[in-house]
Amino acid sequence: MAQDSVGFSSDYQFWMQKLSLWDQASTLETQKDTCLHLPRFQEFLRQMYEVLKEMDSNMIIERFPTIGQLLAKTCWNPYILAFDESQKILLWCLCCLINKEPQNSEELKLNSWTRGLLSHVLSAFKFDTKEVGLFIQGLGYAPADYYSGLLKNMVLSLVSELRENHLNGFNTQRRMAPEKIRFLSRVCVPLVTLPDIQPLVEALLTYHGHEPQEVLWPEFFDAVNEAFLLKKISLPTSAVICLWLRHLPSLEKATLHLFEKLISSERNFLRRIECFLKDSLLPEAACYPAIFRIVDEMFRYALLETDGAPEVLAAIQVFTWCFVEALEKQNKQLKFTLKTYFPYASPSLVMVLLQHPKDIPQKLWHQPLKHISEMLREIVEDQTHGSYGGPFECWFLFIHFGGWADIAAEQLVMSEAEPPEALLWLLAFSHSPRDRSQQRAQTMVEVKAVLSHLKKLLRSPTLSARDLQAAAAESQDRDLRPPSCQQLIRHLLLNFLLWAPGGHAIAREVITLMAPTDELSHEIAGFLDQTLYRWDRLCLEAPRSRKLARELLAELHAHIQ
C-alpha cells in the first residue's frame, strides 16, 4: 500500500472529479465519456479495495475524508454498476467501511449509511432519469427488468465463483480469498430476505473452505436463521443443516423457537406437535449426531425445568418418532453408529428400543418388552453398568421410546395370564423413575392387585362403573398412593375401557367419575390422544376402540375449553 500511495492519491482525485462531472451532466457526450473510462475506473476500484482492506474504517475515513462521496456517486451511476465486475468490487469496498464493533454514534451512523448503500446496490431499483431510460431501452429492457436481471446475473456469477472455489481446493491461484467471502456474507446481512439473493445465501451456507476458522460473518448466520424461523425465506434442508452445523447459536435459537410454538399455542394434539416438529426441520437435521445431541440436551433441560411435564414428554416421544423416520430414510447416506446419538446408553438397549413394534407380530410383543425391562432393571437396580448412567439417564432414554410402556399396559390389561413381573417393573419405573427399589416394589404390588380385579371383570357377564371404581380402590391404602401410582392405575383403567368388550358401554360414566377436575380431564385427554396417535403409528386395527377414543377425546376437550 505504501509504495503505491502517491499514485493512488493522484488517481483518487482524478476519479473524484470525473464522478462529479458524470453526476452533474446528462448529455450524450457525458455518457460516451463514462463508457470510455469504465475499464479504467473498474481497475481503480480494484486498486482502491486492495488499499482499503488493509485499514479499519476509522483509518479509512481519516486517510480519505471524501470517500463517502466517491462511493455514493459510484453507487448511483448505472453505467458503472452495469460494467463487468464493478458492482462486485464496489460491494467489497463498501464492506471495508463497516465497523465491526462501533464505539460511538458516529460509527453507528456510518454503518447505517453504508448498509443503505449496500441495500441500494443489490436491490432491484428503478430510475427515471433520461440517460438511464435511453441506455436500457437500447438494450431492449424495461427498467425493472433490467435491474432485476443485473442483480440475478451478479448473484449467479458469485455463486459460480464460490462453487469453483470449493472445487479448486488448495489451488490458491484460482481460489477466492477468505476475506472476500467474509465480505460477501457481511453484504448479505441486510438483504437475506430478497428472493434474488437466495442463491447466494445458499452458496455461502454450503461453502466449505479449508480455513481453520469460520470465515462467514456471525451476523450473517443470525440474519439467515431469523429469516428462516419467521418464514421470510425458504431454504433447502441441506442449507439449513449447514447453517446449524456451522453456527451453534442458530441451532439453539431454532430449538427454543420450537419450544415457544409448542407452549404458546393452544393445547396440542400429538399430530399438531408432529407438524410443528417436521416444519422446524429439526428431526431431519438431527440425523447429524452433533445436531441431535444439542437438541436432545435442550429437551433434557426442558424436562428437568418442568419436572417431567406431560407436554414435554409427549414432544420428546414425537420428536424421536420423526427422527427415527428421517434416520431410516437417510440410512444409505449417513453411516453414524447409534452410539454417536446416545453415547451414554447401553448400545444393546438402544437397539431393542429402536425396534418398531409394527415390524414384530403382535403376539410376540411381550418378548422385546421383557428384554427392555430386564436390561433397564439391571442397570438401574444392580448398578453393574455405571458407565450407562443412573436411573434418570435410563428413564430419559426410555421415554424417547415411550410407546413401549403403553404397549406394556395394554398387554397387562388384556392378558389372562399372571402379570409378568418384568412388565410390572417397566410400568412402575416409567411412571416414577425416582423411586427406590422398595417403593417401586410397593407400586408393583398395587398394580398387580388392580390387574387381578380387572381380569375378574373381564370374565364377568355384566360390568358397571362401580365395579371399575372398586378395582381402582383395591388397595386398602389407596388414599396414601403417590400421584405417579394413581396415574398409572388410571391409565390401566382407561386401557381396560378401550379394549374390554363391556368397557365401551360404561366409558362415559367411568370417565366422569375419574375426572372431577380439569387437571385430571387434561391427563385423560392426553392419554386418549397419545393412544390414538400410537395406534395410527402401529397401523393397529381397533375400529370400535378408535371410534370411542375419538368421541371421548372430543367431549373432554369441549369440557376443558
Secondary structure, DSSP 8 states (H G I E B T S, - for coil): --TTHHHHHHHHHHHHHHHHHHHH--SHHHHHHHHHHHHHHHHHHHHHHHHHTTS-HHHHHHH-TTHHHHHHHHHT-HHHHHSTTHHHHHHHHHHHT--SS--SHHHHHHHHHHHHHHHHHHS------HHHHHHHHHTT--HHHHHHHHHHHHHHHHHHHHHHHHHHTT-TTTS--HHHHHHHHHHHGGGTT-GGGHHHHHHHHH-----SS--S-HHHHHHHHHHHHTTSS---HHHHHHHHHH-HHHHHHHHHHHHHHHHHSSS--HHHHHHHHHHHTHHHHTTSHHHHHHHHHHHHHHHHHTTS-HHHHHHHHHHHHHHHHHHHHTTTT----HHHHSTTS-HHHHHHHTS-GGGS-GGGTHHHHHHHHHHHHIIIII---GGG--HHHHHHHHHHTTHHHHHHHHHHHH--S---HHHHHHHHHHH-TT--HHHHHHHHHHHHHHHHHHHHHHH-S---HHHHHHHHT-STTGGG--HHHHHHHHHHHHHHHHHSTTHHHHHHHHHHHH--SHHHHHHHHHHHHHHHHHHHHHT---HHHHHHHHHHHHHHHHHH-
